[in-house]
Every structure is written in C-alpha cells, then in structure tokens.
Amino acid sequence: MILLLAACADPLYPVCEEEPPVGTRADTPTWHAEVRALVEANCAACHTALGLAPVPLDDYASAAAYAGAMATAVATRAMPPWPPADCCTPLQHSPSLSPEEIATFQAWAAGGAPEGDPADYVAPAAQEDGLSHVDLSIVMAEPYTPAPPDGTSDDTRCFLLDWPETEPRYVTGLGVRPGVASQVHHALLLTVAPVNVPLFEATDALAPGPGWSCPGGVVLGATGWIGGWSPGWTARELPEGTGQFVEPGSKLLLTVHYSTPEGDVAPDATTVDLQLADEVDHTLTALPVYDPAWLLGDFSIPAGEPDVVETYHGYFGGAWMLLGVNLHMHERGKSGNVGILHADGTSECLLQIDDWDHGWQGDYLFETPVRLAWDDQLYVECHWDNTEGNQRLVDGVREAPRDLVWAEDEEMCVAFVTVISPL
C-alpha cells in the first residue's frame, strides 16, 4: 500500500504516545557523588578523547564545561541515543535514563556543576555486554580509509569477510571491535549464501579499493542477518539455546558506517568477534517485512513531498516466537513503526521510531519473547521527507530533490523480525 499525502500524515497503524516523565529534585548533586558514575555508565563509551563523539566528558573539567548542554540533551532524550519509543514492547539494553537520573543532570547544571569530594565516588555497576567466549575473530582483509563525498562526513562501505568453517555452525554471539573507534558510527553483519557469493565477489572486484560503497547498509542479495552494532557496547550473546545458522562456503557481509565530522580520517580494520555452537535448540531466522511489489516498481517517493507513507502487512506461514526487530530506511526517512495485527482486530506495537536517523539504526531484542499466531499479521509503516531541506550533501552542495525508487542508494522500507523457527 502506498499513500502520498501533501501534509504530515497520521500513522495508519496504531502508535504509542506516552510521554516519559521527567523528575525534579531541589538539592544540588556533585560530580563525584552522583554525576560522574552516570556519565561513566551512559556517556563515556563515546565521549572520550579517542571516541566517536566530538566532546570528551571523561573528567570533571570537561564535563563541567558542558553541564548545561548535557542537561538539555538528556531532558530532550537526544542523549544517550536510543531511537525507539519507550512505550512500545520493552527492549533489552536500553540506555534511556530514568526520570530521576535526568533530574540529577539538570540539578547539577542548575547548581553550578559542583565537583564535590572524590571520596564520595562510587563506580557504576559493570555492564552486562560481552561474550562468555570468542570462538572466531575475523578482521577486514585490508584496511580501508574512509572517503566521504566532498562536503559530507559519512561513508558507508560493504566488505566481504571469509567464512573459514567447513562444517555447519551457528552464531550465538556477536562483538565488533572498530579499528579506529572515532570513525566507526555503526556496523551490520549479514551472511551471503554460497549461491550468491560470486555476485558479491564480482561487485567487490569492480570497486576500487577495499569493499564497495553501499549507502543504506542493508544489501539486496544478502541471505541472513546476524546482528547490528553501535558504539556503547562491545558484544552481546543471543538468547540461550538459539543461534543464526551459517553454512559452509558462505561469506559474511560487514557493512560499516563511517562518520568523520572533523574531516580527519585514518585506515580502519574493524574486527568481528563471534561466539559459535555446533548445534542449538532453536535456529533463528529473520523475517523480512516488506511488500514484494516494491521491488518490482510499485514504490515511489516523489520529489518535494514532506510526508510519503508506505505500509505493508502480511501473514508469515505459521506460529513464530519473536525475539527482536529492526527497521531499515535510508537518509530521507522520517519515522516508522513495526507491529502485529492480531486476528481479533487488536494491534501490538513492536518498534516505534518517531525521529528516524539512518546513522542510528539498530538491532533490538525484546525483554520477553512475543508470540505471533498463525492468523496474525506483521506490519511495517515508513514515512519519508523528500523536500529540499532533507537531502544529502554532495561536494558541499545539497542535492536537489528527485523522485526516489527502491534501490540500494535511494530508499527502502523493510523491517527484519528475528524469530525462532515455526512452533
């Protein structure tokens, strides 16, 4: 289904509208007693001297200079970055701050950002991210130096990685170690089945340098989804007893979004760490939720339109247990949501992103698995802004709006729902 609306459209599927509360406090916290631990737990993974974020916040002097900016960023929930709406299905690993934590940042800034006594510092609890063991580490075959188009700071590149296993294996955990942390904004890891490997090798051979340019990151022809990574965590294991199947002769497809706002670039050789198993209780797969007609030309985002809406809903051939979800659009995406249309007429929101940012797309695991009955449908809805102010910069000049179609370097609307094989 494709709708073109001249003004901002109401969502066609139900969305959640709950506004997260923001707390208040009358006293003034200090850096060492409270704020330092919050920054270390929620900000320091990116906001360090060699991290992705441009502003380091890893000592008192640096943080105090930005106390007001931090208070505003957390109050508006621009930081820590977490695109999903909190009123949908609860998700694991959310970095969202509690109302009380937001109030702490605000009160600290309002009170002049006092340092306090270092003896009052209590280190934050250790993060749960990590792999219990690493069975295979694969580094890019050749370092790549990001080369954003003139006037831009972003470069998305695809790299084929050799899969050395000669027997069927299951991936049960994924970690990503950027070669240059200050440049790697996010990464996705997919699989390419043996039958499709020659096509991807030819694509790689035709492009100059390591890999090839792949704006959008998700590439048609990839046959499996292992996971996504973004700064702030190192590695995560899949739910116990589950894994993503990879057959011998496959390749891995690593897509890396490089961001270089300062203009400084260096050769990067990112490594993926994998936890493997010979067998699992449940094989995971990813259900792609999109309209097949879109690939055949029934997909158009006209130039100049502020809100183009595309929707799809369909059955998926049985009962499934849903473990996670992600949503994929490109740079002109505006908002989107994914959910279930139950047979009784009710709906269930799985993922809602009100302010889409291609640079912050992610892979989200549910806190509790969600059941999809055989007579339920999955749906996806995407909104785009294709006006002049929402175009890419090329050679320092903003592109003129043009009619967009379904293509690797233009636009897409697809959700990937990670599921256990039919129950």
N, C-alpha and C positions, 0 to 999 in steps of 0.2 A: 504494500500500500504506500502510495506517495502523495503527499499533500504539499501544496505550495501556498503559503499564507503571506500576505503583504505586511502584516504586523506580527508582533510576538504572539505565538500560538500557545493556547493552553495545552498541556500534555494530554495525549489521547488515552494513556493508561494512568491509573491512579499513582500519585506520588505522595510521599510523606512531607509534611510541612511543619513538623515540630521544631521550634527554635530552642537550641540548647541554652540552658540558663547560664548566667554569669554571676559568680558570687561577689561578695563585698567583705571587706574587713577594715576595722578602724585603726588597728595598730600598724606599726611600720616594721616589716621583717628586715633582716640584714642579709647581706650576700652570703656570709659563711654559714649562718644558722639555717637558711632555707633556700635561697635563690640559687646558690652555687650547685647544689645537688640536682635541682630541677633542670638547670642548664646542661649539666653533665649528662643527665639521663635522656633529655629530649632534644638538645640542640647541638651538642659538641661533636656528634658524628660528622656533621657537615661544616660547622662553624669553627674550624681550626685553621692554623696557618697554612696547612697543605691540603685542606679540604675543599669540597666543591663550592661551598658558599663563599662569597667575596668578603664577608665580615667575620673575623675571628672573635669568639666570645669565650675563650678558654682561660681567661684570668680576670681578676676583679677590675683592673683599669679598663680593659677592653669592653667588658660587659657594662660597666657603669656609664661609659660614654654613649651607649645605645639603649639605656634603660627605658627611655620614653618610646623609642621605636619598637623595642621588644614588647612593651605593654600593649601598644596598639596592634602589633602583629598577632599576638596570642588572643586578644579580645575579639578581633575580627576572624579569628581562626585561619588566617593566612599561614600561620606557623603554629606548630610543626605541620608540614604539608601532609594533608590527608583528604583527598578529594571526595570520598564517599560521604553522603549524608548519614548522620549518626542515628536517624530514626528508622532506618531500614533494618534488614536482617543483621543481627550483631555479627561483627567480623573480628577475627583474631588479629593481634599485633597492632591494634590501633594506637597511634601516638597521641591521640587527641588528649588535651589537658582537661582535667576536671574543673568545674566552676571555682573550687577553692584554690586550685593552682593558678588559674587565670587571675584571681583576685590577689594572689601573692605577688605576681609580677606588677600588677597595677599599683598596689600599695607601696611596693618598693620604689617604683619610679616616682610616685607622688610624694614620697617621704624623702626624696633627695638621694636615693640609691646608697644608703649607708653600707660600709664594709662589715662592721661588726668584729667579733672576736674569732680568730681562726680556730680556737679550741672548741667552738660550737659546731664545727662542721661534722656532718655525718654522711658518709658516702652513700650514693644511691644503691639500691639493690641491683645485682647483676642482671643483665638482660638474658632472656630465655633463648635468644637466637643462637644457632650453632649446630654443627653436625657432631654426633657422637663418634663418628669415624669417617675418614675420607678414603674411598677405595680407588678413585681415579681423578687425577688432575690433568686438565688439558689447557694448554696455553695457545694463543693465536700463533699460527705458523710463522708469521712475520710481523714485526711491529708496524703500526700504522700511525702516521702523523695526521691529525685532523686537519681538514682543508675546507672550512665553511665557505660558501659562496661569498664574494665580496659584499660587505655591508651587513653580513649576518654573523651569528655566533654559534649556529647549530649545524651539526653534520651527523647524519645517521648512516651507519655503514654496516653491511652484512658480511660475515666471514664464515666460510665453511671450516668445520673442525673435523678431523679424522676421528672415527669411532673404532677403537682398536679391538673391541671384544669380538671373539669368534663364536661365542655361544649366546643364545638369547639371555638378556639381562633386564632388570627392572631398576629404574632410577627411583630412589626413595628419599633423596635429599639433594638440595642444590645450594651451592655457595658461589659467589662471584668476587674475585679479587682484582680490582682495576689496577692496571699498570701505573697509571697516573690518576690518582683519586680526584684531583682538582678538575679533571676534564670529563670524567665519565658520569653522565647525568642519570642514565638508567640502562638496563640491558634486558633482553629477552632471549630465551633459549628454546629452540624448537628442534624437531627431528625431520629428516628427509629420508623417506623410504628408498631402498636400493633402486627401484624402478625409476625414481625421479632424480637420482644422483647425477646422471650425465647432463641433464638440463641445467642443473645448478653449477656443475663444473664448467660448462660452456659459458654461462653467464659470468662466472668469476674470471675465466680466461680472457674474455673480451674487454674487461675493465682494466684501466691502468692502475698499477699499484696493488697492494693487498686488498682483497674483498671488492665490493662494489657498492655504489650509492643506492640506498633503499629507503627513501623518505617514507615515514609511517611505520617502519619496523617489521610489521607482520607481512609476510610474503606469500603470494599465491603459489601453491605447489608444495609448500611445507605440509607434512602429513601428521605431525604430532606436536603437542605442546608440553614442555617440561616445566617452565615457570618464568616468572619475571623477577627482576631485582632492582632495587633502588637504594641510594645512599641511606644510611641509618641502621642497616642490619647487615650482617656478614653472611649468614647461611640459615636455612630452615629445612627441617625434616617434614616429609609428608605424614599424614596420619598413620599411626602404627598399622602394619599389615597391608599397606597399599603401595603401589608403585606405578610408574609410567614405563610401558614396555618399549624396548628398543631392539630391533632385530639386527643380526649381523649383516654387514655390508651397508648399513645406514651411514649417514653423515649427520653431524649436529650443525645447526644453523644459529650462530650467535649474532644478534643484532645489537649494536651499541649506539646509543645516542650520546654524542659528544657535545658538550656545551663549553664555549670558550669566550665568555663575555669580555674578558680583559684583553683578548687578542693574542695571548701567549699560548703557544702550542708546543708539545713535545711528543716524541714517539711513544705510543702506548701498546703494551702487550698484555691484554687482560687474560686472566686465568679463570676457568670454571672448575669448581670442586664438586665431585659427585659422590653420593653415597649409593651403593648398589646392592642388589639382592638377586640370588638365583631364582627365587620364587617368592610370591606374595599371596596373601589370602584373597585380595581383590585387585584386579587390574584397573587402573584409572584410564579414563579417556576424556577427551574434551569434545563436547557437543558444540559445533559452530551454529550460532543462531543468526540467520540472515535469510533473505529472500533469494533463492536461486535465480529468479528472473532479473535481479540486479546485475548479475554477471553477464546477462545476455542483452543488456542495453536498456533495461527498464529502470534506469537510475539517472537522475539529472538534478543538479543543483545550479539553477540559473544565476548568472552574474547579477550582482546588485541586490539580491534578496536578503533581508535581515533575518529571516527565520524559515528555513525549509525543513520540513519534517518528513522523516521516513520511518515506517513502522513495519513490523512483521510479527506474526505469531504462528506457531505450528506444533504438531504432535511429533514425538520422538521415539515412537515404536516400542513402548514398554514402560515399566516402572523403574525408576532410577533413584539412587541416593545422591543428592547434590552435595559436594564438598566445598566448592569455591566458584568464583566467577570473575571475569574481567570484561571490560568494554573497550572497543578499539575504534577510534576515528583518527583523522589527521588534523592538520593545523587549523582548519576553519570550523572545527567542531565547537559547539556552544554548550550543549547539555545532553544528557541521555539517561535512560533507565532500563533495567532488565528485571523481569519478574515472571511470575506464574499466573496464568489464568486457570483457576480451578473449574472442574466440571460443574460445580454447584453455582457458578456465577461470581464467586468471590475472587479476589486477586491477592497476591502476596509479592511484596517488593523484595527483590534480592540485592539490587545495587542501584543507587541513585547518585548521579554526579551533576550538581547544579551549575558548576562553573568548570567546563571541560578545559583541560590544558594537556595538549599532546605530550608535553615534556614530563608529566607526572602520571602517566597511565601506569596501572599496577595490576598485580595478581592478588586476589583477596580470598582468604579461606574463611568459611563460616565458623563461628564458635561451636555451633551444633549442626550436624548434617540436616539437610532439608529434603523431605521426600517429594518426589514428582510421581504422581499416579499415572497409570497408562492412559487415562482420559483427560489428563491435564495438558495444558499447552505452555511452552515457554514463549516469551515475547521480548522484543527489543525495540526501543524507540530512540532515534537520534535527531538532534536539532543542529542546524548549521547557520552560521552568519557569513554570507558571501558578499558583504558590502566592501567598499573601498578601504575602510579603516581596519579590516580584519584580514589583510593579505600579507604574504611573505615579503621580506626584503631580499632583493637580488641585486648584487653590485651596488648596494647602497640606495637603491630605488625600490619603493614599494610597488609590487606587481599590480597591474590593472586587473580588476575582477574579470573572470572569464567563466563560461559555462563549465562545470565540473562533471566528470563521469567517474564510474567505478574503475579505478586503476591504481597501481602501486604508488605513483607520485601525485595522485589527485585526491580522491577521497574514498572512504569506506564507512560502513556501519555493520559491525559484527560483534557479537558477544561470544565468549568462549566459557562454557559452563563445565567445570571439572566434575566428573561423575564416576561412581562405581558402576561396573558393568550391570546390565539389566538384572533386577532382583527376581 
